[in-house]
Amino acid sequence: MSITPEEIEFAKDLFSDLGPLTTRKMMGGLCLYLDGTIFSMVHPDLGIMIKGAGTFQEELDEMGLTRWTYQRDKAPKPTAMPYWILPGSALDDPEEACDLACRALAHL
C-alpha cells in the first residue's frame, strides 16, 4: 500500500504553520522535514506519526501514544521505531499537531 496524494496534502496542511516543509518517500511511507530535519512520518497503515528522541520519547509514552513496532523475521521480540502515532485530537487540531512537532524538533 502506498501513500495517496490526499494523505500527503493532509499531512502538509496539518503542519503548515511550522513553515515550508519538504517531504521524501522512504521507510514505506512519507517523511516530513522542517529545515532538513525529519520530525514526522506518514505510514500507509498507521497514519501520521511524530518522531521521538531523548526525553521526548518518555513524554510520548506518558501521553499514552502508540509506538510503531514491527516484528523482524526470527527476532525474539518486536523492533521499536522512534515514531509514535499522533492522537486523534491532533489530527483534528493543527495547533496541537504543530505543538507536538515543535516539541519533537526541540529534541532532535
Sequence and secondary structure as in RCSB ss.txt:
>XXXX:A:sequence
MSITPEEIEFAKDLFSDLGPLTTRKMMGGLCLYLDGTIFSMVHPDLGIMIKGAGTFQEELDEMGLTRWTYQRDKA
PKPTAMPYWILPGSALDDPEEACDLACRALAHL
>XXXX:A:secstr
    HHHHHHHHHHTGGG  EEEEEETTEEEEEETTEEEEEEETTTEEEEE  THHHHHHHHTT  EEEE  TT 
SS EEEEEEE  HHHHS HHHHHHHHHHHHHT 
